[in-house]
């Protein structure tokens, strides 16, 4: 997980530099919006995989996965924008809390 967060920090530096002309609160809001955009792309790819698009786009599961990874990266960047020094700890805490039932079920099986 160290490399992931190191990469997020590096990417955040590059992205923040590109948006240096914008107020910090606007950058945060735009990055949260980017999460929704990436998730929408994953959904579009899924629709294309299932033949549900009218534009004839064919997609594959790897394309869906690629867009899902883009969503995760965008979300981690948004967390880093919101709290550069505490994003990782917040992520770890929320992940631990949200996976508690799964961990309990795995140990009782």
ChimeraX attribute file (.defattr): number of C-alpha atoms within 10 A of each C-alpha:
attribute: neighborCount
match mode: 1-to-1
recipient: residues
	/A:1	7
	/A:2	8
	/A:3	8
	/A:4	11
	/A:5	15
	/A:6	11
	/A:7	14
	/A:8	19
	/A:9	18
	/A:10	13
	/A:11	14
	/A:12	19
	/A:13	14
	/A:14	12
	/A:15	15
	/A:16	16
	/A:17	11
	/A:18	10
	/A:19	13
	/A:20	11
	/A:21	9
	/A:22	11
	/A:23	9
	/A:24	14
	/A:25	11
	/A:26	11
	/A:27	19
	/A:28	19
	/A:29	13
	/A:30	12
	/A:31	22
	/A:32	19
	/A:33	15
	/A:34	19
	/A:35	21
	/A:36	14
	/A:37	16
	/A:38	21
	/A:39	21
	/A:40	15
	/A:41	19
	/A:42	22
	/A:43	15
	/A:44	18
	/A:45	26
	/A:46	21
	/A:47	17
	/A:48	20
	/A:49	17
	/A:50	12
	/A:51	14
	/A:52	14
	/A:53	14
	/A:54	8
	/A:55	8
	/A:56	9
	/A:57	13
	/A:58	15
	/A:59	16
	/A:60	13
	/A:61	12
	/A:62	10
	/A:63	17
	/A:64	21
	/A:65	14
	/A:66	15
	/A:67	22
	/A:68	20
	/A:69	15
	/A:70	19
	/A:71	21
	/A:72	14
	/A:73	19
	/A:74	23
	/A:75	20
	/A:76	23
	/A:77	28
	/A:78	24
	/A:79	21
	/A:80	22
	/A:81	23
	/A:82	18
	/A:83	13
	/A:84	13
	/A:85	12
	/A:86	11
	/A:87	18
	/A:88	17
	/A:89	10
	/A:90	14
	/A:91	14
	/A:92	11
	/A:93	11
	/A:94	12
	/A:95	11
	/A:96	12
	/A:97	10
	/A:98	11
	/A:99	10
	/A:100	12
	/A:101	10
	/A:102	10
	/A:103	11
	/A:104	10
	/A:105	9
	/A:106	9
	/A:107	7
	/A:108	7
	/A:109	5
